[in-house]
Amino acid sequence: MGTLGALSLLSALPAAAQPAAGQSASAAPALRKATAAEARTDAYLDSVRGRPALLRDFFVRLPKGGDLHNHLSGAVSTEYLIELAAEDGLCVDTATMTAVAPPCGTGTRPAADARTDRAFHDALVRAWSMEDFPPGQSGHDHFFDTFGKFGEVTWRHRGKLLAEVADGVVRQNQFYLETMVTPASDGARQLAAEVGWDDDLAALHRKLVAGGKLDRLVAEAREEADDGDAEFRATERCGTGQPRPGCRLTVRWVSQASRGSAPERVFTQLALGMRLAERDPRFVAVNLVQPEDADSALRDYSLQMRMVGYLRTQYPKAHVTLHAGELWPGLVKPADLRFHIKEAVGVARTERVGHGVDLVHEDDWQQTARTMAARRVAVEVPFTSNAQILGVKGADHPFTTYRRYGVPVVLATDDPGVSRVDISHEYEYAAGTYDLSYPELKDLARASLEYAFLPGESLWQGNPTDRGYHLAAACRGERPGEPVRAQACRRLLADSPKANLEWRQEVAFAAFERAHTRAAR
């Protein structure tokens, strides 16, 4: 495990990621001096290498900020999806293992059979997730196919799905979740078909808003969210004497647009999501989902970046995070590896990049990395997903490259239900693979709240990725875990949801370090 001495990130870069001769990377922040409590916690971490149970316990208990790259339908445990299918009386097409609406006719059987037929249950788990997927084989198609197989289950119960996921996030010692859903999906499809396509994006946007059409869709999405909230609160028993853990989790929605759809539908979904983010504080951003390597997604990629770039001028308060660079040589033609992250950053002006795996295969990728660092465009890294879908892991992954160039990095799960992992696994993988010290892991967790789409001022001064995490002037001198003394700090924590959650995490870190200081003695 990482020690607190000097760490040469550059030496850990794969050859393709090394700066060319005569060309230097942006300077990554030097390792900061650890506190005594951090040093003792790091020593404990080193001491439990090779002891899987203790190592796992360390990473579960580690405060881990927020999950910023999470698809709700893919985050739910497969076992819970099977139980929901049974509760709803759904059927399973036994040829494709796809959930279908009742009645159960020829070639199907009730999903409820999985409650008593273990072989059937296990077959569903394998079909609806990466469980037992053969090692060494490409999981790309199987991974993405799972969503169509359990899709009949997930659209029915947004609130119940969130409750199951939220409980898990809290158990993983996280404080915040941004999760992706597709609001008013049927309404968006109908409106897109009604309006049709117009390559003049301004004209197309005018058609969508004319006569209040887009506003009616926003109202439909908000009503849908209200129903989901009610189901969530009832499932979690929020406001009762026995609330479940998820009640105390801060959750925000990211609106998905299906990049494989017709251009008019993609634009309509993006416009809906951005208008929604400006009208309803539960929604914060938009994203493009579905395989980036699909034929239509490759064909329309630059057009979609142009769509997002235009809509940002119309909805400046809405945030944007984009799947970009979820590609690898052999999956697509070389020409398709040259520009996706660059256009997401330069044309769409995204605030975060999801995956960003093909960075070093893009044209002038060093400049893209410098731009991301300068603009504080964070990259969302789900290691397991990248390995399962693309086969990219270890030294091939650009994790150390991004860090070397000073790009903010946050760890995420993507689709933990499908992948059969959790965020603790992702942190443990990062620590073991890239020899990260406890202070480095701590700063990764801090980054996941710093680059969250939370309103309000930060708890931290300046650019933490560049200068390290130093408390803002209002809270300088305060000690997490002790009563806040300064009125200015109390006011910051009261007025800023971002600073409030960041302070909660610092309090949790203080308790975590005290526990491991005792354990190290």
N, C-alpha and C positions, 0 to 999 in steps of 0.2 A: 504494500500500500504506500501511498505517497508520503514522503517525509517533508519537513518544512524547510529543507535546504533549497538551493537554486534548482529550478526545473527548466530544462531546455525544451520548450515546446517545438521549436523548429526542428530539432533532431528527430522528433517523433513523426514528422510529416512524411507521407508517402512521397516517392520521388516526383510524381507529377505535380505535387503541391509545393515543392520547393521554389522559392523565388529564382528567377533566371539570373544568370551572371550579370552583375552590375545593377541589379534591380532589387531594392529592399522592400520588405513588407512594412505595412503600418506597424508601429511598435505596440505590441500587446502590453497590458499593464503588468508591471513587475509584481511578483508575489509579495503581498503585504506581510508585515510582521505579525505573527500570531499572538494573541493574548495568552496568558498562562493557562486559562481554562480551555482555550482552543488547542493548545499544545498537548495538554493532558488527554483531551478527547481524541486527538489525532494519534497519540500513543496507544490509547485503548484500541482504536481502529486497527492499527498495525498489529496489535497483539492477538486479534481474533482472525487474522488471515488464516485460511486453512481450517477454520472451525465454522462450517456452514450455518449451523443453527444460531450461533451467537452473531455471526455476520448478518444473517437475515434479520435478526431482532434489532440490530443496530440501525439498519436501513429502514425498517418499518417505523421505528420510533423517531428517526430523524425528521425534524420539521422540513417540509418540502414545498412550501409556497402554494402555487396554483398549477392547475393543468390547463394550458392554453390551446392545446391542439387535441380535441376530443370530439368524436362523432357519437352522438347519443345512442343511435341504434347499434353501433358497433362496440359501445362501451359496456353494454349490459351483459351479464354472465349468460352463457348459452343455456345453462340449467334453468335460469329464471325465464328465458324466452320459451323454453319447452313447457314450463308450468303455465305461463300465460296462454299459450296455444291450447293447452288442455282446458283451462278455465273458460276460454271463449268458444269451446266446442269446435275448434278448427280441425281440419283434416290434413293428412300428409300424402302427397303423391309419392308412392313408393319407388317409382322409376327414377325420379329426380331428387327425392327427399325435400320437396318444396312444400311449404305450408299453403293450403288453399282453403277457401271459404266452404262451409258445409252447404248441403249435405254430403256425406262421404259416399261417393259412388265407386264404381269399378276402378280398380287400380289405386285406390286410396285407403287409408285406414285412419281412425280417430287419433289425434295427437295425444289424447288421454291414455292411449295404450302404453305410452312411454312410462307411465307411472308404475306399471306392473311388469312390463316386458323390458328387462334390462338390456338385452341385445338391441332392441329397437331404440331405446333411449341412447345407448352409446353410439349407434349409427347416426342418430340425429346430431349428437354432439360433434362427431367427426365431420358431418356434412355442413354444419353451421358454424364451424370454427376451424382453427389450425391444429386442433388436437390430433396427435398421432400422425401429422402430415409427414410423409417420408423425408428424412434428412437428405440433403444433397440434391433434391429436386426443386425446380422453380415453383414457388407458392403463389406467384402472381395471379394466375387465373382462378385458382381455388379461393384465394383470399377475397377477391372482388365478387366472385360468384355467390359467396355466402349471403350477401345482402339481399339478393333476389330470392334466395331460398327462405329466409325468415321475414321478408318484407311484409307479408300479410299479418304478421304478429305485431310489428313495431308501430305501424301507423295508428293503431287503435288506442294506445295507452301512453301518451307522452308523460303524463304525471307519474304513473307507476314506474316507467323506465327511469325517470329522473330520480325517484326515491331510491331505487336500488343502487343506482350509480352514486348518488350523493352520499349515502351511508358508507359506501366503500371508499370514497374520497376522504371522508372525515377519518375513517379508520386508518387511512394511510398517512395521517397527520398532515393534511393539506387544508388550506383555508379558503380556497377560491377555485371556481370552475367556470371556464367558458366552453360551452358545448354546442355543437352544430346540429341544426334542424332545418327542415324545409318548410317555411310558413306558407299557409294558404296555397298548397301545391296545386290542387285542382283549379282553384280560381285563377292562379297565375297562368296555368296552361290555357284556360278558356280566354282570358284577356289577350294573351299573346296571339292566339289564333284569330281573334276578332280584329286586332290591330294590324297584324302582318308585319313584314319586314320592310325597313327603309334604311338604306346605307347612310343617310343623313341622320346621325344620332340625335341631334337637337330636334329635328322634325319628328323622329320616332318618339322621343320623350314627350313632346307636346301632345302627340296622339294618345299616349298613355294617361296623361293627367287631364286631358280634355273631358269636361262634363263630370269631373269627380271620379272617373273610373279607377284610377290608382288609389285614391283615398278610400274608396269602398273596399278595395282589396286590403289596404292597411287595416281597416276596421275589422274585416274578416279574420286577419291574422291576429289581431289583438284579442278578439273574442275566443279564438282557438287557444291562445296563450292563457286567457282567463280560465278556460275549462281545464287546461293542463295544470295550472296552479292549484285549482280546487282539488283535483285528483291527487296531486302531490301532497298537499297539506293533509288531506284525509288519510292517505296511506301512511304518512309520516307521523300522524297524530300531533301535528304542530298546534300549539296553543292549548294543549291539554296537560294534565299532570304527568304524563308519560310520553314525552316527545321522543321520536327516534333521532339518531345522530344527525341526519341530513338537514334537520330543521335549522341547525346553526351554521350551515354552509352558505356562503355568498355565491350565487349562481347568476351568470349572464348568458344570453343566447347569441349565437352567431348564425346569421341566415345563410343557408347554402343556396348556390345556383348550380344547376347540373350542366357542366361544361360539354357534355355529349349531346345536348339537346339542340334544336334548331336555334339560329341566332336570335330570333324574335323572343323565344322563350327565355333564353339566357339573359337577354337585356331586361326583360320584364321582371325576372326573379331578382336580378341585381338592383333594379330601381326600387322594387318593393322592399328589399332588405335595407337599402340605404335610407329610404323614406321612413321606414319603420324605426330604424335606429335613431332618427331625429325626433320621432314622435313618442316613443315608448322606451323608458330607461331600462327595461328588462332586456332589450336588444341593443347590441353595441356595434356590430360589424357585419360584413359580408365576406364570403369565401366562395371559391369555385371548387367543386368536388367531382368525383368520378375519375377513372384512370386518365392520367395526363398523356399516356401513350396511345390512346384510342385514335382511330383514323380521323374522326370528326374533331376531336380535341386538338390534334396536331394541326389540322387544316385551319381551324378557327382561332388558334392560340393568339396570334397578333391582333386579330379583330377583337377578341375578348379583352385583351389588355387595353385596347383603345376604348372599349365600352366603359371599363372601370375608370380609366383616366378621365373620360368625359363626365361620368356621373359624380366623380369627386368634385367637379366644379359646381355641380348642382346641389350636392349634399355635403358640404365641407365639415360638418360635425360628425358624420358617420365615419367609423373606422374601417380599415381594410386590412385583411390578412389573406394571403394567397398561397395555395399549393403551387409550388413552382420548382422545377428541377427534380421532380420525383421520377427520374429517368436514369438510364445507365447504358453504356455501350453494349450493343447486342440486342437491346430491347427495342431501339429505334434506329433510324438511319443517322449517320454522323451529323448531317445537316440539322437534325432536330435537337441536337445536344448543344447547339452553339449560342442560344440567346434567351432561353426561357426565364432564368432568374434575372438576367439583365433587363428584359422588358417589364417584368413584374415590378422591379425597382424603379426603372427609368420612365416607363410609359404609364403604368397603372399607379405608380407612386405608393406601393403597398407599404404598410408600417411594419409588417412582419412577413417572413417567408416560411411556409411550411415545407419541411423536408430539405430542400436545397441540396440534394445529394450530388447532382452532376456538376457542381460549381467549377471544378478544375478542368472540365471538358468544354467550357464555354469560351467564346472569343473574349479576349481581354478580361478574363475573370478576375485578375488582380485589381483592376480598376473598379469592377463591380463590388468586390469585397471592401475596398477602401470607401466607396460610396456608402455601403451599408453601415460601415463603422462610423462614418462622419454623420450620417443621418440617424444613427441609432436604430437601424432596421434590424430587429432581432430575428434569429433563425430558430424555428421550433424543431427539435430533434427527437423523434421517436425511434430509438435504436432497434427495437425488436421488429417493428413494422418495416423498417428499411431492410433488415436482414431477410424477413420472410417474403417480401414482395420483390425486392431487387437483388437479393443475395449480397448486399453490401454491408460489410462490418469491419471492425478492427481498423487496420492501417488504411484500408481503402476508403473509409468514411471520412468526409472533410471536417469532422468535429475539431481536430487540432488546427486545421487550416483556418477555420473561422476564428478560433480563439487567437491564433497568431496574428491575424489581421485586425484584432480588436472589435470584431463583430459580436454583439450581444448574443449569447446562446441560452436557450431555455430547454430543459428536458420535458418531454411530454409522452403521452401513451398512445395517441391516435385512436386505435380501436382495441382497447384492452380485453374486451369480451371475446372478440374474434381471435386475437393474438394469444389469449390465455396467459396474460401477464398483468402486472400492476406497476405503478410508478416507482415503488421501492426496488423492483427488479431493474428498472432503467437506471436508477442512481447506482445500484450495486454494479451493474455492467460498466457504467462509465468509470467508476472508481477503479475497478479491477483492470479494465482494458487500457485506460489512459493514465494510470498511476496518479490519480488525483488525491490530494490531501483533504483532510476534513475542512479546513478553511476554504478550499476551492469548491467543495461540494456545498458548503454553506452559501457561498456567493452565487452558485448556480440556482439555489433555491430562492435567494433574494431576487435574482433577476426575473424569476417567473412571476413575481408580483410587481416589480418595477416596470416591466414591459407589458403588463396586463392592461386591458382597456377599462381601467377603473378611473372614475373622475376624481379630481382633487389634486392637491400638491403632493409631491413625494416626501417621504420621510428623510430622503437622502439628498445631499448637496451635490450639485453639478452632475457630471456624467460618471456614474459609478463604474461603468465598463472601462473607462479611461483612467479614472483617478481613484478608484476604490470606493467602498461604501463608508462614507463619513456622514454622521447625523447632520441634518440641516440645522441652521443657527438656532431655530426656535427650541430644538430639543437637545442641543449640545450640552453635555454634562449630565444628562439623565441616564439612569441605569435601569435597563429592562428588568422587570420583576420587582422593582421597588416603586412606591408611589411617585407619580409624576409631580414634580414640584413647581416648575415654571408655568405661569399662566399662558405664555405664548405657545408652549408645547401642548398643554391641555386643549387650547383652542384649535391648534393644527389637527390634533387627533379627533376632535369633535367635528370639525368642518370638512375633513378630507377622508372619504372612504378608503382611498389608496393608502394614505399614511396610517390610518387606523389599522388596516390589515397588516401592513408592514410592521407596525409596532407589536401587534399580537404575535407575529412570527418571532420577533426579537425576544419577547418574553418567553416563548416556547424554547428558543435556542438556549436561553439562560438556564432554564430548568433541565434541558437535555444535557448541557455541559456539566451542570452540578452532579447529575446522576452518573455520568461517565467519569467524572473526576473521582468520585467515591469508588467506582468500580476499578479504576486504574491503580488504586492504592494497595 
